[in-house]
Amino acid sequence: MKYLILILLIPIFVCCQKSENSQLVVIPQPNNVEIKAGVLKLDKNCTISFNSAELKPLAELFAEQIKDDIELKITDAEQAKIQLQLTGTRDAESYSLATSRKGVTISASTEKGIFYGLQTLKQLLLFSQSNELPLVSVQDVPRFGWRGLMLDESRCFFGVEKVKQLLDLMALHKLNVFHWHLTDVPGWRIEIKQYPKLATVGGIGNDLDPDAPAQFYTQEEIKEIVKYASERFIEVIPEIDMPGHARAANRAYPEFSGGGSQSHPEFTFNPGYEGTYTYLTNILREITELFPSKYIHLGGDEVHFGNENWNKDVHVKQLMSNQNLTNLREVEAYFIHRMADSIKTLNRTVIGWDEIVDFGLDQENSVVMWWRHDKPNILQNALNKNYKVVLCPRIPLYFDFDQAESHKYGRKWGGAFSPMEMVYQFPPDSLPGFNENTKLIKGIQANIWTERIQDNTRLDFMTYPRLSALAEAGWTNNQSKKPDDFKRRLKPMLEYLNSINIGYYNPFMPKETPEPTGKFRE
């Protein structure tokens, strides 16, 4: 009989736990939460303390972020209402957060962990009534170490303030990698002192208007954004696309052009001209001075779109003869190896799109971004070759794809699109090689390509709330993910986005949030 009673009680206990956890409103969902009865009310005037001077900037930033609701004073007193404590030797991104009737304690072994604990506290405050917090014990650590977002600014330029707003919302969601696509066919968006025409000439135009005035980030603006991101524990990874997608650069310095094809003119750098490697290495040297990240993304994708001219270029023909190269794919591999060697001499690690898998790069100094969702064999091949991989497949992690079947201004792939729910459930266990190679999977990343995103309004609409779903997919373990509860927690997040004038897509009221239209290049 006692076993029967126990069996009958188990579902009741599980149900109660689910009900209690539903009180917590945080995205991404922490991985271990215990909620107790009662609340903690923080007064309008509140104090915060820390046990290490390293935490002072975090306390000051947090105070600035919540100043509209709470006037937070930094104090050394042990009786401070919010206490930050560096302690122990845990995972660098893990943290503990405990609220009691006496106050809040956040502990971690690193500043980054403390920062993430503060983001959880910030959300608890944002979504609370009258600054009343549930009494909770949170023990949290992310599922993936790489939780990224890429923004393409070659096709559409957004500027410093919009990028900072994006970084703020990434930080609130505990995303930690900002991949910045700064060069491509339409425009070159970063100042290079040694080659100033890259910005002033290569920066002319965008995906809609090839004659638009030059837009680019000065080196001082780059430093400002990188510092801003660093203060929020976001690593900024620059992408300088090569050997293809180079038309903007070739407008500025045509002597390094390898030509292109009829549909993609001046698409490549010249892999047969020795000066090309000096030119690009000089550019990357300035890039390393601006970006402290250990990674440089060199692109390496879609070169076949515009390498037709290599067949008749005298420099390429001479290269093929000298190096015994038999086809253009081998020429491309030669180029990638040369530039990978340059990146290594600059003490950086190469990242490339999944086309680089077959080039035989050093696995210890290379990271592959798997993007071709329709070619899972490429992911399997990369893992079989022991490459570290970031998962960013078009479906569902390209945010230029439609969010709903009724949408018509984004992209679809054979009718497939990228709804929030699919982003939330990524990656599926059925992904080739995923379960057998978890140590090689660095994490996940969404990519915002901007061929069909031509202004801030559409950027917001295509990014949110999928960014929230991405954050939970990257942070929260499968056993802690509950799609229905995510949607419950999403509603106050949408209210917050509304309060800061973010024009998101509302999946709960799709007819009331029509898709922004725009002029797009066909």
VOTI-511390 format. One record per residue (C-alpha): residue number from 1; x, y, z. Coordinates in steps of 0.5 Angstrom, whole numbers, plus 500, padded with zeros to 3 digits. Layout:
BEGIN
   n  xx  yy  zz
 NUM   X   Y   Z
...
END
This chain:
BEGIN
   n  xx  yy  zz
   1 500 500 500
   2 506 505 502
   3 508 504 495
   4 502 506 492
   5 501 512 496
   6 508 514 494
   7 506 513 486
   8 500 517 487
   9 504 523 490
  10 509 523 485
  11 505 527 480
  12 502 531 485
  13 509 533 487
  14 511 534 480
  15 505 539 478
  16 507 543 484
  17 514 544 482
  18 512 546 475
  19 507 551 478
  20 512 554 483
  21 517 555 477
  22 512 558 473
  23 513 564 478
  24 520 565 475
  25 520 570 469
  26 527 570 466
  27 530 569 459
  28 533 564 458
  29 530 559 463
  30 536 558 468
  31 538 551 469
  32 537 549 476
  33 531 553 480
  34 528 552 487
  35 522 557 488
  36 520 558 496
  37 514 561 499
  38 514 569 500
  39 517 575 496
  40 523 580 497
  41 521 587 496
  42 527 592 494
  43 526 599 496
  44 526 605 492
  45 533 606 495
  46 537 600 496
  47 545 598 497
  48 549 594 493
  49 556 591 496
  50 562 587 493
  51 568 583 496
  52 573 585 490
  53 574 591 487
  54 574 588 480
  55 566 588 481
  56 565 595 482
  57 564 597 474
  58 559 591 474
  59 555 594 480
  60 556 601 477
  61 553 599 470
  62 547 595 474
  63 546 601 478
  64 545 605 471
  65 541 600 468
  66 536 600 473
  67 536 607 476
  68 529 608 473
  69 526 603 478
  70 531 603 484
  71 536 608 486
  72 542 603 488
  73 548 606 492
  74 554 602 493
  75 557 601 500
  76 562 596 503
  77 557 594 509
  78 556 587 509
  79 548 588 510
  80 547 591 503
  81 541 589 500
  82 545 586 494
  83 551 582 495
  84 556 580 490
  85 561 575 491
  86 567 572 487
  87 568 565 490
  88 570 558 488
  89 573 555 482
  90 567 554 478
  91 565 554 470
  92 567 561 468
  93 560 563 466
  94 556 559 472
  95 553 563 477
  96 549 562 483
  97 543 567 485
  98 539 567 492
  99 534 571 494
 100 531 571 502
 101 527 576 506
 102 534 579 508
 103 536 581 500
 104 540 578 494
 105 546 574 494
 106 550 573 487
 107 556 569 487
 108 561 566 482
 109 568 565 480
 110 569 570 475
 111 566 577 473
 112 563 574 467
 113 559 569 472
 114 557 575 476
 115 555 579 470
 116 550 574 468
 117 547 573 475
 118 546 581 475
 119 542 580 468
 120 538 575 471
 121 536 579 477
 122 535 585 472
 123 530 581 469
 124 527 579 475
 125 526 587 477
 126 524 588 470
 127 518 584 470
 128 516 584 477
 129 510 588 481
 130 513 594 485
 131 520 591 485
 132 517 585 489
 133 522 579 487
 134 520 571 489
 135 524 568 494
 136 529 563 489
 137 535 559 489
 138 538 559 482
 139 544 555 480
 140 546 556 473
 141 551 554 468
 142 550 555 460
 143 549 549 455
 144 553 552 450
 145 560 556 451
 146 558 560 444
 147 552 563 444
 148 552 568 438
 149 549 573 433
 150 552 576 427
 151 550 582 423
 152 551 584 416
 153 552 591 415
 154 555 591 408
 155 548 591 405
 156 545 595 410
 157 549 600 415
 158 546 601 422
 159 551 605 426
 160 553 606 433
 161 547 607 437
 162 543 601 433
 163 549 596 434
 164 549 598 442
 165 542 597 443
 166 543 590 440
 167 549 589 444
 168 544 591 450
 169 539 586 448
 170 544 581 447
 171 547 582 454
 172 540 582 457
 173 539 575 454
 174 546 572 456
 175 549 572 449
 176 556 572 448
 177 559 573 441
 178 557 578 436
 179 560 576 429
 180 560 583 425
 181 560 582 418
 182 563 588 415
 183 565 587 408
 184 562 584 402
 185 560 586 395
 186 555 592 397
 187 560 596 401
 188 566 596 406
 189 564 598 413
 190 571 599 417
 191 576 604 416
 192 583 602 415
 193 589 607 415
 194 594 604 411
 195 588 603 405
 196 583 609 406
 197 580 608 400
 198 577 602 402
 199 572 606 407
 200 571 612 403
 201 570 609 396
 202 569 602 398
 203 564 604 403
 204 560 608 397
 205 553 604 396
 206 549 599 399
 207 544 593 397
 208 539 598 395
 209 543 604 392
 210 550 603 389
 211 551 610 389
 212 549 612 396
 213 554 616 400
 214 560 612 403
 215 558 609 410
 216 563 606 415
 217 565 606 422
 218 572 610 424
 219 577 606 428
 220 575 610 434
 221 568 608 433
 222 570 601 432
 223 574 601 439
 224 568 605 442
 225 563 599 440
 226 568 593 442
 227 569 597 449
 228 562 597 450
 229 561 590 448
 230 567 588 452
 231 563 591 458
 232 557 586 457
 233 562 580 456
 234 561 580 449
 235 566 578 444
 236 566 582 438
 237 569 578 432
 238 570 581 425
 239 569 578 418
 240 573 581 413
 241 570 576 407
 242 575 573 402
 243 577 571 397
 244 570 572 394
 245 565 578 396
 246 570 583 395
 247 567 587 390
 248 567 593 394
 249 574 593 396
 250 576 592 389
 251 572 598 387
 252 577 602 392
 253 584 598 390
 254 582 595 383
 255 590 592 382
 256 588 587 387
 257 582 584 384
 258 581 577 381
 259 575 579 377
 260 569 575 377
 261 563 573 372
 262 558 576 368
 263 553 576 374
 264 558 577 379
 265 563 582 376
 266 570 584 380
 267 567 579 385
 268 574 576 388
 269 581 578 390
 270 587 576 386
 271 590 569 389
 272 595 569 383
 273 598 576 385
 274 603 576 390
 275 601 583 392
 276 594 581 394
 277 597 577 400
 278 601 583 403
 279 595 587 402
 280 590 583 406
 281 595 581 411
 282 596 589 412
 283 589 590 413
 284 588 584 418
 285 594 587 422
 286 590 593 423
 287 584 589 424
 288 588 585 430
 289 589 592 433
 290 582 594 433
 291 579 587 435
 292 582 583 441
 293 578 577 440
 294 582 571 438
 295 578 570 432
 296 578 573 425
 297 573 570 420
 298 575 570 413
 299 569 568 410
 300 571 563 404
 301 564 562 402
 302 561 562 395
 303 567 563 391
 304 565 559 385
 305 560 565 384
 306 565 569 381
 307 572 566 380
 308 571 565 372
 309 576 570 370
 310 581 566 374
 311 581 561 368
 312 584 567 364
 313 588 571 369
 314 596 571 367
 315 597 571 375
 316 593 565 376
 317 595 561 371
 318 602 562 373
 319 600 560 380
 320 597 554 378
 321 603 552 374
 322 608 554 379
 323 604 550 385
 324 602 544 380
 325 594 546 381
 326 590 543 377
 327 583 547 378
 328 580 553 381
 329 578 549 387
 330 585 548 388
 331 587 555 387
 332 582 557 392
 333 585 552 397
 334 592 555 396
 335 589 562 398
 336 585 560 404
 337 592 556 406
 338 596 563 405
 339 591 567 409
 340 590 562 414
 341 598 562 415
 342 598 570 416
 343 592 570 421
 344 596 565 425
 345 602 569 425
 346 598 575 428
 347 596 570 433
 348 589 569 431
 349 585 563 430
 350 581 562 423
 351 574 562 422
 352 571 560 416
 353 564 558 413
 354 563 551 412
 355 566 551 405
 356 573 551 408
 357 572 544 411
 358 575 540 405
 359 581 545 404
 360 585 541 410
 361 587 547 415
 362 590 545 421
 363 584 543 426
 364 587 546 432
 365 587 553 429
 366 581 553 425
 367 573 554 427
 368 568 552 422
 369 561 555 421
 370 556 550 418
 371 551 554 415
 372 548 550 409
 373 542 546 412
 374 541 542 406
 375 548 539 406
 376 548 536 413
 377 553 531 410
 378 558 537 411
 379 557 538 418
 380 558 530 419
 381 565 531 415
 382 567 537 419
 383 566 533 425
 384 569 527 422
 385 575 531 421
 386 575 534 428
 387 574 541 426
 388 571 545 432
 389 564 547 429
 390 559 553 430
 391 552 551 428
 392 548 557 424
 393 544 553 419
 394 540 557 414
 395 534 554 417
 396 532 556 422
 397 538 560 424
 398 538 565 418
 399 534 571 421
 400 533 574 414
 401 528 568 413
 402 521 569 414
 403 518 568 421
 404 511 566 419
 405 508 563 412
 406 504 569 411
 407 510 573 411
 408 512 575 404
 409 518 580 404
 410 523 575 407
 411 526 569 404
 412 524 562 404
 413 527 555 402
 414 523 551 398
 415 517 554 402
 416 521 553 409
 417 522 559 413
 418 524 560 421
 419 519 561 426
 420 521 562 433
 421 518 555 435
 422 524 552 431
 423 529 557 433
 424 527 555 440
 425 528 547 439
 426 535 548 436
 427 539 544 435
 428 535 537 434
 429 538 531 437
 430 537 528 430
 431 543 533 427
 432 548 529 424
 433 554 527 429
 434 551 532 434
 435 550 527 440
 436 557 523 438
 437 561 530 438
 438 559 534 443
 439 566 537 445
 440 567 539 438
 441 560 543 438
 442 562 550 440
 443 555 553 440
 444 550 556 436
 445 549 563 432
 446 544 566 429
 447 545 570 422
 448 542 577 420
 449 543 578 413
 450 540 584 410
 451 539 583 403
 452 532 584 405
 453 533 588 412
 454 534 596 409
 455 532 600 416
 456 532 599 423
 457 524 598 423
 458 525 591 419
 459 531 590 423
 460 527 590 429
 461 521 586 426
 462 526 580 424
 463 530 580 430
 464 525 580 436
 465 523 575 439
 466 527 570 435
 467 533 573 439
 468 529 571 446
 469 528 564 443
 470 536 563 440
 471 538 565 447
 472 534 560 451
 473 536 555 445
 474 544 556 447
 475 543 557 454
 476 538 552 457
 477 539 545 457
 478 533 540 454
 479 531 538 460
 480 529 545 463
 481 526 547 456
 482 519 548 456
 483 516 551 450
 484 509 553 453
 485 513 556 459
 486 517 560 454
 487 511 563 451
 488 509 565 458
 489 515 568 460
 490 516 572 453
 491 510 576 454
 492 513 581 459
 493 519 581 455
 494 515 583 449
 495 512 589 453
 496 519 591 455
 497 521 591 448
 498 515 595 447
 499 517 600 452
 500 524 601 449
 501 521 602 442
 502 523 596 439
 503 518 594 433
 504 518 586 434
 505 514 581 431
 506 508 579 436
 507 507 571 435
 508 501 572 439
 509 498 577 435
 510 500 576 428
 511 495 580 425
 512 496 586 429
 513 503 586 427
 514 504 586 420
 515 510 585 416
 516 514 592 415
 517 515 592 407
 518 521 595 404
 519 524 596 397
 520 529 590 396
 521 533 589 390
 522 531 583 386
END
